[in-house]
Amino acid sequence: MWQPLSNLIPQSINKAGISKQISDAMVCDEFSQIAKHILGPAAEHSRAVYIKDRCLWVAVLSSVVSNELKLYEGDILKGLADKFGAERVVELRFMS
């Protein structure tokens, strides 16, 4: 009769229909970790906002940060692909 909580959470997420939103939030969080590794303290000037059509939209405070992230786009995408699969995010787009 009793089920482990680890079994109930995924079932509840799927039942509520929010699995994609949770997955998107996890991708955005992972982007923050990768950006922090690449940019150091300057990563605080960028934030992954949402995913649409396999494109991760990133808000940046300056063109310098967006240029630096664009320079490392391949590394960022590889890091995301390693964790979430190669088809989850295929491009970065920046908005200021």
C-alpha positions as CSV (number, residue, x, y, z in Angstrom):
1,M,0.0,0.0,0.0
2,W,2.8,2.5,0.9
3,Q,4.9,3.7,-2.0
4,P,8.3,5.4,-1.7
5,L,8.1,9.2,-2.2
6,S,10.7,8.9,-5.0
7,N,8.0,7.0,-7.0
8,L,5.2,9.4,-6.2
9,I,6.9,12.6,-7.3
10,P,7.4,11.7,-11.0
11,Q,3.9,10.4,-11.1
12,S,2.5,13.6,-9.6
13,I,4.5,15.7,-12.0
14,N,3.3,13.8,-15.0
15,K,-0.3,13.9,-13.8
16,A,-0.1,17.6,-13.3
17,G,1.3,18.1,-16.8
18,I,4.3,20.2,-15.6
19,S,7.2,17.9,-16.6
20,K,8.3,20.1,-19.5
21,Q,8.3,23.2,-17.3
22,I,10.4,21.4,-14.6
23,S,12.8,20.1,-17.3
24,D,13.1,23.7,-18.7
25,A,13.9,25.0,-15.2
26,M,16.6,22.4,-14.8
27,V,18.2,23.3,-18.1
28,C,18.2,27.0,-17.1
29,D,19.8,26.1,-13.8
30,E,22.4,24.0,-15.5
31,F,23.2,26.9,-17.9
32,S,23.8,29.1,-14.8
33,Q,26.3,26.6,-13.5
34,I,28.1,26.3,-16.8
35,A,28.2,30.0,-17.3
36,K,29.6,30.5,-13.8
37,H,32.4,28.0,-14.6
38,I,33.2,29.8,-17.9
39,L,32.8,33.4,-16.9
40,G,33.4,33.4,-13.2
41,P,31.7,36.4,-11.4
42,A,30.7,37.9,-14.7
43,A,28.1,35.1,-15.0
44,E,25.9,37.0,-12.7
45,H,25.2,39.4,-15.6
46,S,23.4,36.7,-17.5
47,R,20.4,34.5,-16.9
48,A,18.7,31.7,-18.9
49,V,15.1,32.8,-19.2
50,Y,13.2,30.2,-21.2
51,I,13.5,27.5,-23.9
52,K,11.5,27.7,-27.1
53,D,11.9,25.5,-30.2
54,R,15.1,24.0,-28.8
55,C,16.6,27.4,-28.4
56,L,17.7,28.7,-25.0
57,W,17.0,32.4,-24.5
58,V,19.5,34.1,-22.3
59,A,19.1,37.6,-20.8
60,V,22.4,39.6,-20.6
61,L,23.2,42.9,-19.1
62,S,25.9,43.8,-21.6
63,S,27.2,43.0,-25.1
64,V,30.5,42.0,-23.6
65,V,28.9,39.1,-21.7
66,S,26.8,38.0,-24.7
67,N,30.0,38.0,-26.9
68,E,31.8,35.9,-24.3
69,L,29.0,33.4,-24.1
70,K,28.7,33.3,-27.9
71,L,32.4,32.5,-28.0
72,Y,31.8,29.5,-25.7
73,E,28.4,28.5,-27.2
74,G,29.7,25.1,-28.4
75,D,31.1,24.3,-24.9
76,I,27.8,25.4,-23.3
77,L,25.7,23.3,-25.7
78,K,27.9,20.3,-25.1
79,G,27.6,20.6,-21.4
80,L,23.8,20.8,-21.7
81,A,23.7,17.9,-24.2
82,D,25.7,15.8,-21.8
83,K,23.1,16.2,-19.1
84,F,19.8,16.5,-21.1
85,G,20.5,15.0,-24.5
86,A,21.7,16.5,-27.7
87,E,18.3,17.5,-29.0
88,R,17.1,19.4,-25.9
89,V,18.9,22.7,-26.7
90,V,20.7,23.3,-30.1
91,E,21.2,27.1,-30.0
92,L,21.6,30.0,-27.7
93,R,20.0,33.4,-28.3
94,F,20.7,36.5,-26.3
95,M,18.5,39.4,-25.3
96,S,19.5,42.6,-23.6
